[in-house]
Amino acid sequence: MTTLQDLERAVSQLSLEELAAFRDWFAEFDAEIWDRQIEEDAAAGRLDGLAEKALQHLREGRCTDL
């Protein structure tokens, strides 16, 4: 049995209250990983092209207010 299968089995046995707590924890955990990846990508310059394209669209008036 794999670790993933162990996790799936454990999660499937949680009570509704435990599942809600796990869901909240996992959402925060996942968001922290995503934030770190974005920060690393930005620091490495991997987002520069996208940022420049967005700024160009803004300068050209191709953006709308949200």
mmCIF file of the N, C-alpha and C atoms, coordinates in Angstrom:
data_MODEL
# 
_entry.id   MODEL 
# 
loop_
_atom_site.group_PDB 
_atom_site.id 
_atom_site.type_symbol 
_atom_site.label_atom_id 
_atom_site.label_alt_id 
_atom_site.label_comp_id 
_atom_site.label_asym_id 
_atom_site.label_entity_id 
_atom_site.label_seq_id 
_atom_site.pdbx_PDB_ins_code 
_atom_site.Cartn_x 
_atom_site.Cartn_y 
_atom_site.Cartn_z 
_atom_site.occupancy 
_atom_site.B_iso_or_equiv 
_atom_site.pdbx_formal_charge 
_atom_site.auth_seq_id 
_atom_site.auth_comp_id 
_atom_site.auth_asym_id 
_atom_site.auth_atom_id 
_atom_site.pdbx_PDB_model_num 
ATOM 1   N N  . MET A 1 1  ? 0.851   -1.188 0.000   1.00 0.00 ? 1  MET A N  1 
ATOM 2   C CA . MET A 1 1  ? 0.000   0.000  0.000   1.00 0.00 ? 1  MET A CA 1 
ATOM 3   C C  . MET A 1 1  ? 0.889   1.241  0.000   1.00 0.00 ? 1  MET A C  1 
ATOM 4   N N  . THR A 1 2  ? 0.491   2.223  -0.779  1.00 0.00 ? 2  THR A N  1 
ATOM 5   C CA . THR A 1 2  ? 1.274   3.454  -0.877  1.00 0.00 ? 2  THR A CA 1 
ATOM 6   C C  . THR A 1 2  ? 0.854   4.452  0.190   1.00 0.00 ? 2  THR A C  1 
ATOM 7   N N  . THR A 1 3  ? 1.680   5.442  0.374   1.00 0.00 ? 3  THR A N  1 
ATOM 8   C CA . THR A 1 3  ? 1.360   6.509  1.316   1.00 0.00 ? 3  THR A CA 1 
ATOM 9   C C  . THR A 1 3  ? 0.087   7.228  0.896   1.00 0.00 ? 3  THR A C  1 
ATOM 10  N N  . LEU A 1 4  ? -0.086  7.460  -0.397  1.00 0.00 ? 4  LEU A N  1 
ATOM 11  C CA . LEU A 1 4  ? -1.291  8.124  -0.883  1.00 0.00 ? 4  LEU A CA 1 
ATOM 12  C C  . LEU A 1 4  ? -2.530  7.302  -0.539  1.00 0.00 ? 4  LEU A C  1 
ATOM 13  N N  . GLN A 1 5  ? -2.445  6.023  -0.748  1.00 0.00 ? 5  GLN A N  1 
ATOM 14  C CA . GLN A 1 5  ? -3.584  5.163  -0.403  1.00 0.00 ? 5  GLN A CA 1 
ATOM 15  C C  . GLN A 1 5  ? -3.864  5.200  1.098   1.00 0.00 ? 5  GLN A C  1 
ATOM 16  N N  . ASP A 1 6  ? -2.816  5.227  1.907   1.00 0.00 ? 6  ASP A N  1 
ATOM 17  C CA . ASP A 1 6  ? -2.990  5.343  3.356   1.00 0.00 ? 6  ASP A CA 1 
ATOM 18  C C  . ASP A 1 6  ? -3.701  6.640  3.715   1.00 0.00 ? 6  ASP A C  1 
ATOM 19  N N  . LEU A 1 7  ? -3.278  7.730  3.073   1.00 0.00 ? 7  LEU A N  1 
ATOM 20  C CA . LEU A 1 7  ? -3.908  9.022  3.332   1.00 0.00 ? 7  LEU A CA 1 
ATOM 21  C C  . LEU A 1 7  ? -5.371  9.023  2.902   1.00 0.00 ? 7  LEU A C  1 
ATOM 22  N N  . GLU A 1 8  ? -5.645  8.480  1.726   1.00 0.00 ? 8  GLU A N  1 
ATOM 23  C CA . GLU A 1 8  ? -7.029  8.420  1.243   1.00 0.00 ? 8  GLU A CA 1 
ATOM 24  C C  . GLU A 1 8  ? -7.903  7.637  2.209   1.00 0.00 ? 8  GLU A C  1 
ATOM 25  N N  . ARG A 1 9  ? -7.388  6.517  2.684   1.00 0.00 ? 9  ARG A N  1 
ATOM 26  C CA . ARG A 1 9  ? -8.149  5.695  3.628   1.00 0.00 ? 9  ARG A CA 1 
ATOM 27  C C  . ARG A 1 9  ? -8.401  6.464  4.934   1.00 0.00 ? 9  ARG A C  1 
ATOM 28  N N  . ALA A 1 10 ? -7.363  7.132  5.433   1.00 0.00 ? 10 ALA A N  1 
ATOM 29  C CA . ALA A 1 10 ? -7.507  7.880  6.687   1.00 0.00 ? 10 ALA A CA 1 
ATOM 30  C C  . ALA A 1 10 ? -8.505  9.021  6.530   1.00 0.00 ? 10 ALA A C  1 
ATOM 31  N N  . VAL A 1 11 ? -8.411  9.756  5.425   1.00 0.00 ? 11 VAL A N  1 
ATOM 32  C CA . VAL A 1 11 ? -9.330  10.874 5.203   1.00 0.00 ? 11 VAL A CA 1 
ATOM 33  C C  . VAL A 1 11 ? -10.761 10.373 5.070   1.00 0.00 ? 11 VAL A C  1 
ATOM 34  N N  . SER A 1 12 ? -10.946 9.263  4.402   1.00 0.00 ? 12 SER A N  1 
ATOM 35  C CA . SER A 1 12 ? -12.307 8.741  4.209   1.00 0.00 ? 12 SER A CA 1 
ATOM 36  C C  . SER A 1 12 ? -12.945 8.293  5.519   1.00 0.00 ? 12 SER A C  1 
ATOM 37  N N  . GLN A 1 13 ? -12.144 8.100  6.542   1.00 0.00 ? 13 GLN A N  1 
ATOM 38  C CA . GLN A 1 13 ? -12.669 7.658  7.835   1.00 0.00 ? 13 GLN A CA 1 
ATOM 39  C C  . GLN A 1 13 ? -12.870 8.802  8.822   1.00 0.00 ? 13 GLN A C  1 
ATOM 40  N N  . LEU A 1 14 ? -12.606 10.023 8.416   1.00 0.00 ? 14 LEU A N  1 
ATOM 41  C CA . LEU A 1 14 ? -12.784 11.174 9.304   1.00 0.00 ? 14 LEU A CA 1 
ATOM 42  C C  . LEU A 1 14 ? -14.267 11.467 9.519   1.00 0.00 ? 14 LEU A C  1 
ATOM 43  N N  . SER A 1 15 ? -14.568 11.989 10.688  1.00 0.00 ? 15 SER A N  1 
ATOM 44  C CA . SER A 1 15 ? -15.934 12.464 10.934  1.00 0.00 ? 15 SER A CA 1 
ATOM 45  C C  . SER A 1 15 ? -16.147 13.739 10.133  1.00 0.00 ? 15 SER A C  1 
ATOM 46  N N  . LEU A 1 16 ? -17.377 14.173 10.031  1.00 0.00 ? 16 LEU A N  1 
ATOM 47  C CA . LEU A 1 16 ? -17.654 15.412 9.288   1.00 0.00 ? 16 LEU A CA 1 
ATOM 48  C C  . LEU A 1 16 ? -16.906 16.599 9.876   1.00 0.00 ? 16 LEU A C  1 
ATOM 49  N N  . GLU A 1 17 ? -16.831 16.669 11.204  1.00 0.00 ? 17 GLU A N  1 
ATOM 50  C CA . GLU A 1 17 ? -16.130 17.770 11.857  1.00 0.00 ? 17 GLU A CA 1 
ATOM 51  C C  . GLU A 1 17 ? -14.631 17.687 11.578  1.00 0.00 ? 17 GLU A C  1 
ATOM 52  N N  . GLU A 1 18 ? -14.068 16.482 11.648  1.00 0.00 ? 18 GLU A N  1 
ATOM 53  C CA . GLU A 1 18 ? -12.648 16.303 11.367  1.00 0.00 ? 18 GLU A CA 1 
ATOM 54  C C  . GLU A 1 18 ? -12.346 16.596 9.901   1.00 0.00 ? 18 GLU A C  1 
ATOM 55  N N  . LEU A 1 19 ? -13.237 16.199 9.022   1.00 0.00 ? 19 LEU A N  1 
ATOM 56  C CA . LEU A 1 19 ? -13.054 16.458 7.596   1.00 0.00 ? 19 LEU A CA 1 
ATOM 57  C C  . LEU A 1 19 ? -13.062 17.959 7.315   1.00 0.00 ? 19 LEU A C  1 
ATOM 58  N N  . ALA A 1 20 ? -13.955 18.679 7.968   1.00 0.00 ? 20 ALA A N  1 
ATOM 59  C CA . ALA A 1 20 ? -13.993 20.135 7.786   1.00 0.00 ? 20 ALA A CA 1 
ATOM 60  C C  . ALA A 1 20 ? -12.698 20.771 8.281   1.00 0.00 ? 20 ALA A C  1 
ATOM 61  N N  . ALA A 1 21 ? -12.199 20.312 9.426   1.00 0.00 ? 21 ALA A N  1 
ATOM 62  C CA . ALA A 1 21 ? -10.944 20.843 9.959   1.00 0.00 ? 21 ALA A CA 1 
ATOM 63  C C  . ALA A 1 21 ? -9.781  20.502 9.038   1.00 0.00 ? 21 ALA A C  1 
ATOM 64  N N  . PHE A 1 22 ? -9.776  19.277 8.508   1.00 0.00 ? 22 PHE A N  1 
ATOM 65  C CA . PHE A 1 22 ? -8.729  18.870 7.581   1.00 0.00 ? 22 PHE A CA 1 
ATOM 66  C C  . PHE A 1 22 ? -8.779  19.705 6.304   1.00 0.00 ? 22 PHE A C  1 
ATOM 67  N N  . ARG A 1 23 ? -9.979  19.930 5.796   1.00 0.00 ? 23 ARG A N  1 
ATOM 68  C CA . ARG A 1 23 ? -10.159 20.725 4.578   1.00 0.00 ? 23 ARG A CA 1 
ATOM 69  C C  . ARG A 1 23 ? -9.592  22.131 4.777   1.00 0.00 ? 23 ARG A C  1 
ATOM 70  N N  . ASP A 1 24 ? -9.903  22.738 5.922   1.00 0.00 ? 24 ASP A N  1 
ATOM 71  C CA . ASP A 1 24 ? -9.387  24.074 6.219   1.00 0.00 ? 24 ASP A CA 1 
ATOM 72  C C  . ASP A 1 24 ? -7.861  24.061 6.300   1.00 0.00 ? 24 ASP A C  1 
ATOM 73  N N  . TRP A 1 25 ? -7.324  23.059 7.008   1.00 0.00 ? 25 TRP A N  1 
ATOM 74  C CA . TRP A 1 25 ? -5.871  22.953 7.136   1.00 0.00 ? 25 TRP A CA 1 
ATOM 75  C C  . TRP A 1 25 ? -5.224  22.779 5.767   1.00 0.00 ? 25 TRP A C  1 
ATOM 76  N N  . PHE A 1 26 ? -5.780  21.889 4.947   1.00 0.00 ? 26 PHE A N  1 
ATOM 77  C CA . PHE A 1 26 ? -5.170  21.610 3.658   1.00 0.00 ? 26 PHE A CA 1 
ATOM 78  C C  . PHE A 1 26 ? -5.241  22.821 2.733   1.00 0.00 ? 26 PHE A C  1 
ATOM 79  N N  . ALA A 1 27 ? -6.324  23.547 2.766   1.00 0.00 ? 27 ALA A N  1 
ATOM 80  C CA . ALA A 1 27 ? -6.445  24.745 1.929   1.00 0.00 ? 27 ALA A CA 1 
ATOM 81  C C  . ALA A 1 27 ? -5.356  25.752 2.295   1.00 0.00 ? 27 ALA A C  1 
ATOM 82  N N  . GLU A 1 28 ? -5.118  25.935 3.584   1.00 0.00 ? 28 GLU A N  1 
ATOM 83  C CA . GLU A 1 28 ? -4.073  26.861 4.024   1.00 0.00 ? 28 GLU A CA 1 
ATOM 84  C C  . GLU A 1 28 ? -2.688  26.326 3.640   1.00 0.00 ? 28 GLU A C  1 
ATOM 85  N N  . PHE A 1 29 ? -2.462  25.054 3.838   1.00 0.00 ? 29 PHE A N  1 
ATOM 86  C CA . PHE A 1 29 ? -1.198  24.409 3.477   1.00 0.00 ? 29 PHE A CA 1 
ATOM 87  C C  . PHE A 1 29 ? -0.916  24.569 1.986   1.00 0.00 ? 29 PHE A C  1 
ATOM 88  N N  . ASP A 1 30 ? -1.913  24.290 1.168   1.00 0.00 ? 30 ASP A N  1 
ATOM 89  C CA . ASP A 1 30 ? -1.775  24.380 -0.282  1.00 0.00 ? 30 ASP A CA 1 
ATOM 90  C C  . ASP A 1 30 ? -1.514  25.823 -0.718  1.00 0.00 ? 30 ASP A C  1 
ATOM 91  N N  . ALA A 1 31 ? -2.205  26.774 -0.090  1.00 0.00 ? 31 ALA A N  1 
ATOM 92  C CA . ALA A 1 31 ? -2.016  28.187 -0.428  1.00 0.00 ? 31 ALA A CA 1 
ATOM 93  C C  . ALA A 1 31 ? -0.598  28.645 -0.084  1.00 0.00 ? 31 ALA A C  1 
ATOM 94  N N  . GLU A 1 32 ? -0.051  28.165 1.025   1.00 0.00 ? 32 GLU A N  1 
ATOM 95  C CA . GLU A 1 32 ? 1.316   28.539 1.402   1.00 0.00 ? 32 GLU A CA 1 
ATOM 96  C C  . GLU A 1 32 ? 2.320   28.021 0.384   1.00 0.00 ? 32 GLU A C  1 
ATOM 97  N N  . ILE A 1 33 ? 2.124   26.805 -0.095  1.00 0.00 ? 33 ILE A N  1 
ATOM 98  C CA . ILE A 1 33 ? 3.020   26.246 -1.109  1.00 0.00 ? 33 ILE A CA 1 
ATOM 99  C C  . ILE A 1 33 ? 2.918   27.066 -2.397  1.00 0.00 ? 33 ILE A C  1 
ATOM 100 N N  . TRP A 1 34 ? 1.688   27.409 -2.796  1.00 0.00 ? 34 TRP A N  1 
ATOM 101 C CA . TRP A 1 34 ? 1.467   28.213 -3.999  1.00 0.00 ? 34 TRP A CA 1 
ATOM 102 C C  . TRP A 1 34 ? 2.142   29.577 -3.869  1.00 0.00 ? 34 TRP A C  1 
ATOM 103 N N  . ASP A 1 35 ? 1.981   30.211 -2.703  1.00 0.00 ? 35 ASP A N  1 
ATOM 104 C CA . ASP A 1 35 ? 2.602   31.517 -2.480  1.00 0.00 ? 35 ASP A CA 1 
ATOM 105 C C  . ASP A 1 35 ? 4.118   31.439 -2.605  1.00 0.00 ? 35 ASP A C  1 
ATOM 106 N N  . ARG A 1 36 ? 4.722   30.391 -2.014  1.00 0.00 ? 36 ARG A N  1 
ATOM 107 C CA . ARG A 1 36 ? 6.166   30.224 -2.107  1.00 0.00 ? 36 ARG A CA 1 
ATOM 108 C C  . ARG A 1 36 ? 6.607   30.052 -3.562  1.00 0.00 ? 36 ARG A C  1 
ATOM 109 N N  . GLN A 1 37 ? 5.850   29.288 -4.328  1.00 0.00 ? 37 GLN A N  1 
ATOM 110 C CA . GLN A 1 37 ? 6.203   29.061 -5.732  1.00 0.00 ? 37 GLN A CA 1 
ATOM 111 C C  . GLN A 1 37 ? 6.130   30.360 -6.523  1.00 0.00 ? 37 GLN A C  1 
ATOM 112 N N  . ILE A 1 38 ? 5.080   31.145 -6.284  1.00 0.00 ? 38 ILE A N  1 
ATOM 113 C CA . ILE A 1 38 ? 4.950   32.440 -6.969  1.00 0.00 ? 38 ILE A CA 1 
ATOM 114 C C  . ILE A 1 38 ? 6.117   33.350 -6.603  1.00 0.00 ? 38 ILE A C  1 
ATOM 115 N N  . GLU A 1 39 ? 6.474   33.398 -5.324  1.00 0.00 ? 39 GLU A N  1 
ATOM 116 C CA . GLU A 1 39 ? 7.593   34.233 -4.878  1.00 0.00 ? 39 GLU A CA 1 
ATOM 117 C C  . GLU A 1 39 ? 8.898   33.803 -5.543  1.00 0.00 ? 39 GLU A C  1 
ATOM 118 N N  . GLU A 1 40 ? 9.117   32.480 -5.612  1.00 0.00 ? 40 GLU A N  1 
ATOM 119 C CA . GLU A 1 40 ? 10.331  31.980 -6.256  1.00 0.00 ? 40 GLU A CA 1 
ATOM 120 C C  . GLU A 1 40 ? 10.344  32.310 -7.749  1.00 0.00 ? 40 GLU A C  1 
ATOM 121 N N  . ASP A 1 41 ? 9.206   32.148 -8.404  1.00 0.00 ? 41 ASP A N  1 
ATOM 122 C CA . ASP A 1 41 ? 9.116   32.456 -9.829  1.00 0.00 ? 41 ASP A CA 1 
ATOM 123 C C  . ASP A 1 41 ? 9.352   33.944 -10.078 1.00 0.00 ? 41 ASP A C  1 
ATOM 124 N N  . ALA A 1 42 ? 8.782   34.790 -9.229  1.00 0.00 ? 42 ALA A N  1 
ATOM 125 C CA . ALA A 1 42 ? 8.968   36.229 -9.380  1.00 0.00 ? 42 ALA A CA 1 
ATOM 126 C C  . ALA A 1 42 ? 10.433  36.612 -9.166  1.00 0.00 ? 42 ALA A C  1 
ATOM 127 N N  . ALA A 1 43 ? 11.048  36.057 -8.133  1.00 0.00 ? 43 ALA A N  1 
ATOM 128 C CA . ALA A 1 43 ? 12.447  36.368 -7.843  1.00 0.00 ? 43 ALA A CA 1 
ATOM 129 C C  . ALA A 1 43 ? 13.369  35.900 -8.964  1.00 0.00 ? 43 ALA A C  1 
ATOM 130 N N  . ALA A 1 44 ? 13.005  34.817 -9.629  1.00 0.00 ? 44 ALA A N  1 
ATOM 131 C CA . ALA A 1 44 ? 13.833  34.275 -10.713 1.00 0.00 ? 44 ALA A CA 1 
ATOM 132 C C  . ALA A 1 44 ? 13.540  34.947 -12.051 1.00 0.00 ? 44 ALA A C  1 
ATOM 133 N N  . GLY A 1 45 ? 12.560  35.861 -12.077 1.00 0.00 ? 45 GLY A N  1 
ATOM 134 C CA . GLY A 1 45 ? 12.250  36.582 -13.308 1.00 0.00 ? 45 GLY A CA 1 
ATOM 135 C C  . GLY A 1 45 ? 11.331  35.832 -14.259 1.00 0.00 ? 45 GLY A C  1 
ATOM 136 N N  . ARG A 1 46 ? 10.780  34.704 -13.812 1.00 0.00 ? 46 ARG A N  1 
ATOM 137 C CA . ARG A 1 46 ? 9.935   33.909 -14.702 1.00 0.00 ? 46 ARG A CA 1 
ATOM 138 C C  . ARG A 1 46 ? 8.578   34.559 -14.974 1.00 0.00 ? 46 ARG A C  1 
ATOM 139 N N  . LEU A 1 47 ? 8.229   35.602 -14.228 1.00 0.00 ? 47 LEU A N  1 
ATOM 140 C CA . LEU A 1 47 ? 6.950   36.275 -14.437 1.00 0.00 ? 47 LEU A CA 1 
ATOM 141 C C  . LEU A 1 47 ? 7.109   37.620 -15.141 1.00 0.00 ? 47 LEU A C  1 
ATOM 142 N N  . ASP A 1 48 ? 8.334   37.995 -15.435 1.00 0.00 ? 48 ASP A N  1 
ATOM 143 C CA . ASP A 1 48 ? 8.597   39.308 -16.024 1.00 0.00 ? 48 ASP A CA 1 
ATOM 144 C C  . ASP A 1 48 ? 7.871   39.511 -17.348 1.00 0.00 ? 48 ASP A C  1 
ATOM 145 N N  . GLY A 1 49 ? 7.872   38.498 -18.192 1.00 0.00 ? 49 GLY A N  1 
ATOM 146 C CA . GLY A 1 49 ? 7.209   38.615 -19.489 1.00 0.00 ? 49 GLY A CA 1 
ATOM 147 C C  . GLY A 1 49 ? 5.715   38.829 -19.347 1.00 0.00 ? 49 GLY A C  1 
ATOM 148 N N  . LEU A 1 50 ? 5.111   38.118 -18.415 1.00 0.00 ? 50 LEU A N  1 
ATOM 149 C CA . LEU A 1 50 ? 3.672   38.280 -18.184 1.00 0.00 ? 50 LEU A CA 1 
ATOM 150 C C  . LEU A 1 50 ? 3.356   39.669 -17.628 1.00 0.00 ? 50 LEU A C  1 
ATOM 151 N N  . ALA A 1 51 ? 4.205   40.130 -16.716 1.00 0.00 ? 51 ALA A N  1 
ATOM 152 C CA . ALA A 1 51 ? 3.994   41.457 -16.143 1.00 0.00 ? 51 ALA A CA 1 
ATOM 153 C C  . ALA A 1 51 ? 4.120   42.537 -17.215 1.00 0.00 ? 51 ALA A C  1 
ATOM 154 N N  . GLU A 1 52 ? 5.110   42.420 -18.071 1.00 0.00 ? 52 GLU A N  1 
ATOM 155 C CA . GLU A 1 52 ? 5.300   43.406 -19.132 1.00 0.00 ? 52 GLU A CA 1 
ATOM 156 C C  . GLU A 1 52 ? 4.116   43.397 -20.096 1.00 0.00 ? 52 GLU A C  1 
ATOM 157 N N  . LYS A 1 53 ? 3.623   42.217 -20.424 1.00 0.00 ? 53 LYS A N  1 
ATOM 158 C CA . LYS A 1 53 ? 2.470   42.126 -21.318 1.00 0.00 ? 53 LYS A CA 1 
ATOM 159 C C  . LYS A 1 53 ? 1.242   42.787 -20.679 1.00 0.00 ? 53 LYS A C  1 
ATOM 160 N N  . ALA A 1 54 ? 1.037   42.562 -19.376 1.00 0.00 ? 54 ALA A N  1 
ATOM 161 C CA . ALA A 1 54 ? -0.096  43.181 -18.687 1.00 0.00 ? 54 ALA A CA 1 
ATOM 162 C C  . ALA A 1 54 ? 0.038   44.699 -18.658 1.00 0.00 ? 54 ALA A C  1 
ATOM 163 N N  . LEU A 1 55 ? 1.248   45.184 -18.397 1.00 0.00 ? 55 LEU A N  1 
ATOM 164 C CA . LEU A 1 55 ? 1.472   46.633 -18.392 1.00 0.00 ? 55 LEU A CA 1 
ATOM 165 C C  . LEU A 1 55 ? 1.264   47.232 -19.778 1.00 0.00 ? 55 LEU A C  1 
ATOM 166 N N  . GLN A 1 56 ? 1.688   46.514 -20.799 1.00 0.00 ? 56 GLN A N  1 
ATOM 167 C CA . GLN A 1 56 ? 1.474   46.985 -22.175 1.00 0.00 ? 56 GLN A CA 1 
ATOM 168 C C  . GLN A 1 56 ? -0.024  47.089 -22.464 1.00 0.00 ? 56 GLN A C  1 
ATOM 169 N N  . HIS A 1 57 ? -0.786  46.099 -22.066 1.00 0.00 ? 57 HIS A N  1 
ATOM 170 C CA . HIS A 1 57 ? -2.238  46.135 -22.269 1.00 0.00 ? 57 HIS A CA 1 
ATOM 171 C C  . HIS A 1 57 ? -2.849  47.318 -21.517 1.00 0.00 ? 57 HIS A C  1 
ATOM 172 N N  . LEU A 1 58 ? -2.351  47.573 -20.317 1.00 0.00 ? 58 LEU A N  1 
ATOM 173 C CA . LEU A 1 58 ? -2.847  48.713 -19.542 1.00 0.00 ? 58 LEU A CA 1 
ATOM 174 C C  . LEU A 1 58 ? -2.551  50.025 -20.257 1.00 0.00 ? 58 LEU A C  1 
ATOM 175 N N  . ARG A 1 59 ? -1.320  50.175 -20.738 1.00 0.00 ? 59 ARG A N  1 
ATOM 176 C CA . ARG A 1 59 ? -0.935  51.397 -21.464 1.00 0.00 ? 59 ARG A CA 1 
ATOM 177 C C  . ARG A 1 59 ? -1.779  51.588 -22.727 1.00 0.00 ? 59 ARG A C  1 
ATOM 178 N N  . GLU A 1 60 ? -2.145  50.493 -23.358 1.00 0.00 ? 60 GLU A N  1 
ATOM 179 C CA . GLU A 1 60 ? -2.922  50.556 -24.602 1.00 0.00 ? 60 GLU A CA 1 
ATOM 180 C C  . GLU A 1 60 ? -4.414  50.691 -24.342 1.00 0.00 ? 60 GLU A C  1 
ATOM 181 N N  . GLY A 1 61 ? -4.814  50.734 -23.086 1.00 0.00 ? 61 GLY A N  1 
ATOM 182 C CA . GLY A 1 61 ? -6.221  50.875 -22.743 1.00 0.00 ? 61 GLY A CA 1 
ATOM 183 C C  . GLY A 1 61 ? -7.040  49.607 -22.974 1.00 0.00 ? 61 GLY A C  1 
ATOM 184 N N  . ARG A 1 62 ? -6.376  48.482 -22.961 1.00 0.00 ? 62 ARG A N  1 
ATOM 185 C CA . ARG A 1 62 ? -7.057  47.224 -23.227 1.00 0.00 ? 62 ARG A CA 1 
ATOM 186 C C  . ARG A 1 62 ? -7.508  46.520 -21.950 1.00 0.00 ? 62 ARG A C  1 
ATOM 187 N N  . CYS A 1 63 ? -7.523  47.234 -20.838 1.00 0.00 ? 63 CYS A N  1 
ATOM 188 C CA . CYS A 1 63 ? -7.937  46.668 -19.551 1.00 0.00 ? 63 CYS A CA 1 
ATOM 189 C C  . CYS A 1 63 ? -9.256  47.314 -19.101 1.00 0.00 ? 63 CYS A C  1 
ATOM 190 N N  . THR A 1 64 ? -9.993  46.590 -18.310 1.00 0.00 ? 64 THR A N  1 
ATOM 191 C CA . THR A 1 64 ? -11.224 47.130 -17.745 1.00 0.00 ? 64 THR A CA 1 
ATOM 192 C C  . THR A 1 64 ? -11.142 47.044 -16.223 1.00 0.00 ? 64 THR A C  1 
ATOM 193 N N  . ASP A 1 65 ? -11.790 47.995 -15.568 1.00 0.00 ? 65 ASP A N  1 
ATOM 194 C CA . ASP A 1 65 ? -11.837 47.983 -14.109 1.00 0.00 ? 65 ASP A CA 1 
ATOM 195 C C  . ASP A 1 65 ? -12.693 46.818 -13.638 1.00 0.00 ? 65 ASP A C  1 
ATOM 196 N N  . LEU A 1 66 ? -12.300 46.250 -12.529 1.00 0.00 ? 66 LEU A N  1 
ATOM 197 C CA . LEU A 1 66 ? -13.085 45.160 -11.942 1.00 0.00 ? 66 LEU A CA 1 
ATOM 198 C C  . LEU A 1 66 ? -14.166 45.700 -11.049 1.00 0.00 ? 66 LEU A C  1 
# 
